[in-house]
Amino acid sequence: MSVDHAEEADGVEAAAAATVQTYPVAPGVRLNVRSGPGTNFTIVRVLPEGSHVPIFCQSPGTTVTGPYGTSKIWDNIDDGEYVSDAYVLTGSDGYVASRCG
């Protein structure tokens, strides 16, 4: 019985993960991932060229100019990890996800 529950839980987690949309980072860009929504926050890692990122929520922050225009929107891509929306192809100049709480 516990095996069935484990399989059900895995299926639910897989379905939840599948519903999160990812967006491409600008071609040829190694993108800095920061600990908060701005250039004043620490770089926690660098995404390799060709990366796609999920956007869990978005926050206003430092204005950045990138390949997709100038934006003050920062995308939360993981717990405590943000990238400038000016480097992510979302198809919009505005918010595409809820604002981070």
Backbone as a printed PyTorch tensor [residue, N CA C, xyz], in Angstrom:
tensor([[[  0.8200,  -1.1930,   0.0000],
         [  0.0000,   0.0000,   0.0000],
         [  0.8630,   1.2550,   0.0000]],

        [[  1.9410,   1.2750,   0.7490],
         [  2.7940,   2.4550,   0.7750],
         [  3.4490,   2.6930,  -0.5790]],

        [[  3.6940,   1.6280,  -1.3430],
         [  4.2770,   1.7800,  -2.6770],
         [  3.3160,   2.5480,  -3.5770]],

        [[  2.0180,   2.2050,  -3.5190],
         [  1.0250,   2.8980,  -4.3290],
         [  0.9820,   4.3870,  -3.9850]],

        [[  1.0360,   4.7070,  -2.6930],
         [  1.0120,   6.1110,  -2.2840],
         [  2.2520,   6.8430,  -2.7670]],

        [[  3.3960,   6.1890,  -2.7400],
         [  4.6290,   6.8090,  -3.2150],
         [  4.5310,   7.0890,  -4.7100]],

        [[  3.9760,   6.1400,  -5.4560],
         [  3.8220,   6.3480,  -6.8960],
         [  2.8580,   7.4910,  -7.1700]],

        [[  1.7640,   7.5670,  -6.4060],
         [  0.8090,   8.6590,  -6.5810],
         [  1.4700,   9.9950,  -6.2800]],

        [[  2.2500,  10.0550,  -5.2250],
         [  2.9270,  11.3020,  -4.8630],
         [  3.8990,  11.7200,  -5.9630]],

        [[  4.6560,  10.7580,  -6.4990],
         [  5.5830,  11.0790,  -7.5850],
         [  4.8310,  11.6120,  -8.7890]],

        [[  3.6930,  11.0160,  -9.1100],
         [  2.8930,  11.4590, -10.2440],
         [  2.3680,  12.8700, -10.0500]],

        [[  1.9410,  13.1950,  -8.8390],
         [  1.4460,  14.5350,  -8.5300],
         [  2.5800,  15.5490,  -8.6570]],

        [[  3.7440,  15.2120,  -8.1030],
         [  4.8860,  16.1250,  -8.2040],
         [  5.2980,  16.3240,  -9.6570]],

        [[  5.3030,  15.2640, -10.4420],
         [  5.6700,  15.3690, -11.8540],
         [  4.6640,  16.2390, -12.6020]],

        [[  3.3870,  16.0780, -12.2960],
         [  2.3570,  16.8910, -12.9500],
         [  2.5120,  18.3620, -12.5780]],

        [[  2.8110,  18.6380, -11.3110],
         [  3.0030,  20.0150, -10.8680],
         [  4.2180,  20.6310, -11.5560]],

        [[  5.2910,  19.8720, -11.6610],
         [  6.4970,  20.3720, -12.3120],
         [  6.2490,  20.6200, -13.7900]],

        [[  5.4350,  19.7830, -14.4150],
         [  5.1650,  19.9200, -15.8460],
         [  4.3510,  21.1710, -16.1560]],

        [[  3.5920,  21.6890, -15.1860],
         [  2.7630,  22.8560, -15.4290],
         [  3.5290,  24.1710, -15.3060]],

        [[  4.7360,  24.1440, -14.7980],
         [  5.5470,  25.3550, -14.6730],
         [  6.1590,  25.6580, -16.0390]],

        [[  5.8250,  26.8360, -16.5760],
         [  6.3580,  27.2140, -17.8840],
         [  7.7870,  27.7200, -17.7330]],

        [[  8.6380,  27.3670, -18.6840],
         [ 10.0020,  27.8950, -18.6860],
         [ 10.1700,  28.8280, -19.8760]],

        [[ 11.0890,  29.7510, -19.7370],
         [ 11.3420,  30.7710, -20.7500],
         [ 12.8260,  30.7770, -21.1090]],

        [[ 13.1520,  31.0110, -22.3790],
         [ 14.5610,  31.0170, -22.7770],
         [ 15.2850,  32.2970, -22.3690]],

        [[ 16.5320,  32.1170, -21.9570],
         [ 17.4210,  33.2460, -21.7090],
         [ 17.9580,  33.6820, -23.0750]],

        [[ 18.2600,  34.9570, -23.2370],
         [ 18.7480,  35.4860, -24.5160],
         [ 19.9080,  34.6490, -25.0500]],

        [[ 19.9300,  34.4120, -26.3570],
         [ 21.0060,  33.6030, -26.9580],
         [ 22.3890,  34.1960, -26.6960]],

        [[ 23.3380,  33.3200, -26.4240],
         [ 24.7240,  33.7490, -26.2310],
         [ 25.0110,  34.4210, -24.9040]],

        [[ 24.0430,  34.3880, -23.9900],
         [ 24.1960,  35.0800, -22.7020],
         [ 24.4420,  34.0670, -21.5830]],

        [[ 25.4690,  34.3460, -20.7790],
         [ 25.6670,  33.6410, -19.5070],
         [ 25.1110,  34.5890, -18.4500]],

        [[ 23.9620,  34.2550, -17.9040],
         [ 23.1940,  35.1970, -17.0860],
         [ 23.4830,  35.0650, -15.5930]],

        [[ 23.7900,  36.2100, -14.9740],
         [ 24.0000,  36.2440, -13.5220],
         [ 22.6800,  35.9960, -12.8000]],

        [[ 22.7180,  35.1140, -11.8180],
         [ 21.5750,  34.8620, -10.9450],
         [ 21.9130,  35.5090,  -9.6110]],

        [[ 21.0170,  36.3580,  -9.1290],
         [ 21.2920,  37.1240,  -7.9160],
         [ 20.3870,  36.7050,  -6.7680]],

        [[ 20.7970,  37.0410,  -5.5630],
         [ 20.0680,  36.6480,  -4.3530],
         [ 18.8190,  37.4890,  -4.1020]],

        [[ 18.6010,  38.5170,  -4.8920],
         [ 17.4320,  39.3770,  -4.7670],
         [ 17.1990,  40.1180,  -6.0630]],

        [[ 16.1210,  40.9110,  -6.1320],
         [ 15.7290,  41.5810,  -7.3700],
         [ 16.4870,  42.8810,  -7.6610]],

        [[ 17.7840,  42.7570,  -7.9080],
         [ 18.5550,  43.9460,  -8.2420],
         [ 20.0260,  43.6560,  -8.4210]],

        [[ 20.7040,  44.5610,  -9.1010],
         [ 22.1370,  44.3970,  -9.3610],
         [ 22.9760,  44.5860,  -8.1030]],

        [[ 22.3780,  45.1310,  -7.0490],
         [ 23.0980,  45.3020,  -5.7860],
         [ 23.1350,  44.0170,  -4.9560]],

        [[ 22.3880,  42.9820,  -5.3800],
         [ 22.3800,  41.7120,  -4.6660],
         [ 23.5300,  40.8240,  -5.1370]],

        [[ 23.9600,  39.9160,  -4.2760],
         [ 25.0680,  39.0050,  -4.5540],
         [ 24.7460,  38.0620,  -5.7060]],

        [[ 25.7500,  37.8070,  -6.5560],
         [ 25.6120,  36.7980,  -7.6050],
         [ 25.7760,  35.4340,  -6.9380]],

        [[ 24.7490,  34.5740,  -7.0780],
         [ 24.7960,  33.2600,  -6.4350],
         [ 25.2370,  32.1570,  -7.4020]],

        [[ 25.0310,  32.3870,  -8.6880],
         [ 25.5110,  31.4660,  -9.7220],
         [ 25.3520,  32.1380, -11.0770]],

        [[ 25.8670,  31.4990, -12.1200],
         [ 25.7490,  32.0130, -13.4760],
         [ 25.1300,  30.9230, -14.3430]],

        [[ 24.0590,  31.2830, -15.0530],
         [ 23.4100,  30.3090, -15.9360],
         [ 24.2180,  30.1760, -17.2220]],

        [[ 24.3990,  28.9730, -17.7290],
         [ 25.1230,  28.7880, -18.9920],
         [ 24.2950,  29.2590, -20.1890]],

        [[ 24.9720,  29.4900, -21.3100],
         [ 24.2780,  29.8470, -22.5460],
         [ 23.2520,  28.7700, -22.8800]],

        [[ 22.1230,  29.1930, -23.4340],
         [ 21.0850,  28.2490, -23.8350],
         [ 20.1460,  27.8270, -22.7150]],

        [[ 20.2350,  28.4800, -21.5670],
         [ 19.3860,  28.1080, -20.4280],
         [ 17.9280,  28.5100, -20.6450]],

        [[ 17.0450,  27.7630, -20.0020],
         [ 15.6370,  28.1070, -19.8870],
         [ 15.3530,  28.1930, -18.3880]],

        [[ 14.5180,  29.1680, -18.0030],
         [ 14.2300,  29.3520, -16.5790],
         [ 12.7250,  29.3320, -16.3070]],

        [[ 12.3340,  28.7710, -15.1630],
         [ 10.9400,  28.8950, -14.7310],
         [ 10.7740,  30.2760, -14.1030]],

        [[  9.5660,  30.7950, -14.1100],
         [  9.2980,  32.0450, -13.3900],
         [  8.1880,  31.7560, -12.3930]],

        [[  8.5640,  31.7120, -11.1140],
         [  7.5970,  31.4060, -10.0560],
         [  6.8220,  32.6480,  -9.6250]],

        [[  7.5020,  33.7990,  -9.6350],
         [  6.8660,  35.0800,  -9.3430],
         [  7.8300,  36.1610,  -9.8200]],

        [[  7.3750,  37.4180,  -9.8180],
         [  8.2080,  38.5160, -10.2880],
         [  8.1520,  39.6770,  -9.3060]],

        [[  9.2630,  40.4400,  -9.2500],
         [  9.3650,  41.5730,  -8.3350],
         [  9.9470,  42.7830,  -9.0530]],

        [[  9.5330,  43.9740,  -8.6650],
         [ 10.2140,  45.1560,  -9.1820],
         [ 11.5820,  45.2890,  -8.5080]],

        [[ 12.5390,  45.8240,  -9.2210],
         [ 13.8830,  45.9970,  -8.6710],
         [ 14.6840,  46.9630,  -9.5200]],

        [[ 15.9920,  46.7830,  -9.5270],
         [ 16.8930,  47.6360, -10.2960],
         [ 16.5230,  47.5950, -11.7750]],

        [[ 16.5210,  48.7600, -12.4360],
         [ 16.2660,  48.8240, -13.8740],
         [ 17.5000,  48.3430, -14.6290]],

        [[ 17.2840,  47.4300, -15.5690],
         [ 18.3640,  46.8320, -16.3540],
         [ 17.9960,  46.8980, -17.8310]],

        [[ 18.9860,  47.1960, -18.6760],
         [ 18.7920,  47.1420, -20.1200],
         [ 19.4850,  45.9000, -20.6510]],

        [[ 18.7410,  45.1030, -21.4080],
         [ 19.2730,  43.8660, -21.9640],
         [ 18.7620,  43.6510, -23.3690]],

        [[ 18.9460,  42.4570, -23.9030],
         [ 18.5270,  42.1470, -25.2670],
         [ 17.0300,  42.3280, -25.5250]],

        [[ 16.2150,  42.2180, -24.4580],
         [ 14.7670,  42.3370, -24.6230],
         [ 14.2220,  43.6470, -24.0560]],

        [[ 15.0620,  44.6910, -24.0850],
         [ 14.6140,  46.0120, -23.6690],
         [ 15.1010,  46.3950, -22.2870]],

        [[ 14.4870,  47.4420, -21.7650],
         [ 14.8260,  47.9430, -20.4340],
         [ 13.6730,  47.5900, -19.5070]],

        [[ 14.0160,  46.9920, -18.3740],
         [ 12.9810,  46.5170, -17.4540],
         [ 13.4420,  46.6430, -16.0150]],

        [[ 12.4770,  46.9070, -15.1350],
         [ 12.7460,  46.8610, -13.6940],
         [ 12.1700,  45.5900, -13.0810]],

        [[ 11.6700,  44.6800, -13.9410],
         [ 11.0920,  43.4190, -13.4650],
         [ 12.1960,  42.3850, -13.2800]],

        [[ 12.1510,  41.6940, -12.1480],
         [ 13.0840,  40.6010, -11.8550],
         [ 12.2900,  39.3210, -11.6680]],

        [[ 12.7730,  38.2550, -12.2920],
         [ 12.1000,  36.9640, -12.2770],
         [ 12.6770,  36.0660, -11.1880]],

        [[ 11.8000,  35.5430, -10.3280],
         [ 12.2200,  34.5820,  -9.3030],
         [ 12.2350,  33.2020,  -9.9530]],

        [[ 13.4380,  32.6140, -10.0740],
         [ 13.5930,  31.3380, -10.7750],
         [ 13.8200,  30.1650,  -9.8220]],

        [[ 14.0260,  30.4590,  -8.5640],
         [ 14.1950,  29.4370,  -7.5270],
         [ 14.1970,  30.1670,  -6.1960]],

        [[ 14.2200,  29.4300,  -5.1000],
         [ 14.1980,  30.0450,  -3.7820],
         [ 15.4200,  30.9450,  -3.6110]],

        [[ 15.1900,  32.2500,  -3.4850],
         [ 16.2830,  33.1980,  -3.2940],
         [ 17.1320,  33.4330,  -4.5330]],

        [[ 16.5860,  33.1670,  -5.7310],
         [ 17.3390,  33.3550,  -6.9710],
         [ 16.5190,  34.1710,  -7.9750]],

        [[ 17.1290,  35.2730,  -8.4430],
         [ 16.4580,  36.1950,  -9.3580],
         [ 17.3380,  36.5070, -10.5570]],

        [[ 16.6720,  36.7130, -11.7100],
         [ 17.3590,  37.1850, -12.9120],
         [ 16.5720,  38.3550, -13.4730]],

        [[ 17.2660,  39.2510, -14.1830],
         [ 16.5950,  40.3860, -14.8070],
         [ 15.7270,  39.9080, -15.9590]],

        [[ 14.4870,  40.3910, -15.9920],
         [ 13.5470,  40.0290, -17.0520],
         [ 13.9980,  40.5550, -18.4180]],

        [[ 14.9000,  41.5240, -18.4370],
         [ 15.4100,  42.0790, -19.6980],
         [ 16.2360,  41.0600, -20.4760]],

        [[ 16.5940,  39.9520, -19.8340],
         [ 17.3810,  38.8950, -20.4680],
         [ 16.5860,  37.6080, -20.6880]],

        [[ 15.2820,  37.6460, -20.3870],
         [ 14.4390,  36.4570, -20.5090],
         [ 13.3230,  36.7380, -21.5190]],

        [[ 13.1680,  35.8620, -22.4960],
         [ 12.1590,  36.0360, -23.5360],
         [ 10.8130,  35.5310, -23.0340]],

        [[ 10.0010,  36.4680, -22.5160],
         [  8.6830,  36.0940, -21.9880],
         [  7.5660,  36.4230, -22.9740]],

        [[  7.8790,  37.2080, -23.9950],
         [  6.8550,  37.6250, -24.9480],
         [  6.0580,  38.8220, -24.4700]],

        [[  6.4930,  39.4540, -23.3920],
         [  5.7700,  40.5880, -22.8160],
         [  6.7500,  41.5710, -22.1850]],

        [[  6.3840,  42.8480, -22.2090],
         [  7.1820,  43.8680, -21.5150],
         [  6.7160,  44.0320, -20.0610]],

        [[  5.6240,  43.3610, -19.7220],
         [  5.0720,  43.4540, -18.3790],
         [  5.2200,  42.1690, -17.6030]],

        [[  4.4570,  42.0780, -16.5360],
         [  4.4910,  40.9000, -15.6810],
         [  3.7960,  39.7070, -16.3710]],

        [[  4.4030,  38.5370, -16.2820],
         [  3.8070,  37.3160, -16.8270],
         [  3.5080,  36.3180, -15.7050]],

        [[  3.8320,  36.6840, -14.4850],
         [  3.5790,  35.8550, -13.3150],
         [  3.1580,  36.7740, -12.1740]],

        [[  2.6480,  36.1990, -11.1120],
         [  2.2240,  37.0120,  -9.9750],
         [  3.4270,  37.6900,  -9.3190]],

        [[  3.1660,  38.7470,  -8.6010],
         [  4.2550,  39.4120,  -7.8750],
         [  4.6500,  38.5980,  -6.6600]],

        [[  5.9380,  38.5780,  -6.4000],
         [  6.4470,  37.8330,  -5.2450],
         [  5.9360,  38.5000,  -3.9670]],

        [[  5.5750,  37.6740,  -2.9920],
         [  5.0270,  38.1630,  -1.7350],
         [  6.1000,  38.6070,  -0.8540]]])
